[in-house]
Amino acid sequence: MPIYQYHCPKCNLKFELKQSFSDESMVACPKCQNCAQRLFSPVPVIFKGSGFYVTDNRKGGSETTDVEARIDKKKEDKSEPKEAPK
């Protein structure tokens, strides 16, 4: 069963309740019996590894994707020395 966080706007009490999905969402504050509001908080997402973008959808073999070809082309363009104007 999930644990939900609630906040009472009247007495400013924050508390947690373990509720089933089928339980009623309206909850009374344990301190003042006022109607409490459920708090929502963001869930952290952590990407680990050296390159989830390039390596996740790569096909097997020596085929290069359009994205990899563009990245290689940009690297080549930056590494070539530019000619001085005459």
RAJO-V632747 format. One record per residue. N is the residue number from 0. RES is the residue in one small letter. PHI is phi in degrees with one decimal (NA if undefined). PSI is psi in whole degrees, -180 to 180 (none if undefined). Layout:
BEGIN
n=[N	N]
res=[RES	RES]
phi=[PHI	PHI]
psi=[PSI	PSI]
END
This chain:
BEGIN
n=[0	1	2	3	4	5	6	7	8	9	10	11	12	13	14	15	16	17	18	19	20	21	22	23	24	25	26	27	28	29	30	31	32	33	34	35	36	37	38	39	40	41	42	43	44	45	46	47	48	49	50	51	52	53	54	55	56	57	58	59	60	61	62	63	64	65	66	67	68	69	70	71	72	73	74	75	76	77	78	79	80	81	82	83	84	85]
res=[m	p	i	y	q	y	h	c	p	k	c	n	l	k	f	e	l	k	q	s	f	s	d	e	s	m	v	a	c	p	k	c	q	n	c	a	q	r	l	f	s	p	v	p	v	i	f	k	g	s	g	f	y	v	t	d	n	r	k	g	g	s	e	t	t	d	v	e	a	r	i	d	k	k	k	e	d	k	s	e	p	k	e	a	p	k]
phi=[NA	-74.8	-105.6	-111.1	-101.1	-129.1	-136.4	-94.5	-71.5	-78.1	-104.5	63.8	-89.0	-110.5	-147.6	-118.4	-134.7	-93.6	-130.7	-81.4	-66.1	-86.5	-69.3	-68.6	-81.7	-77.5	-127.3	-92.1	-65.0	-69.2	-89.2	-118.3	63.9	-80.6	-72.7	-93.9	-107.6	-75.4	-95.7	-115.4	-131.1	-70.2	-97.1	-71.7	-120.9	-121.1	-94.9	-107.8	116.5	-89.9	-171.5	-69.9	-71.8	-80.5	-87.8	-69.1	-109.4	-75.1	-85.0	-69.3	96.2	-101.8	-69.9	-107.7	-86.6	-61.2	-65.1	-63.6	-64.2	-66.6	-64.0	-62.3	-63.8	-64.0	-65.4	-65.6	-62.3	-75.3	-83.0	-75.0	-72.0	-87.4	-78.5	-78.1	-66.2	-99.9]
psi=[137	156	126	147	139	157	131	119	-21	-52	1	30	135	132	166	147	139	116	152	163	-27	-8	155	139	-17	123	139	142	134	-20	-49	0	18	162	123	155	140	136	140	135	149	150	128	141	125	121	119	150	174	-19	79	-25	-49	-38	-17	-40	20	136	156	160	-166	15	140	146	169	-39	-46	-38	-41	-39	-45	-40	-42	-39	-40	-42	-37	-30	-19	133	142	141	144	142	144	none]
END
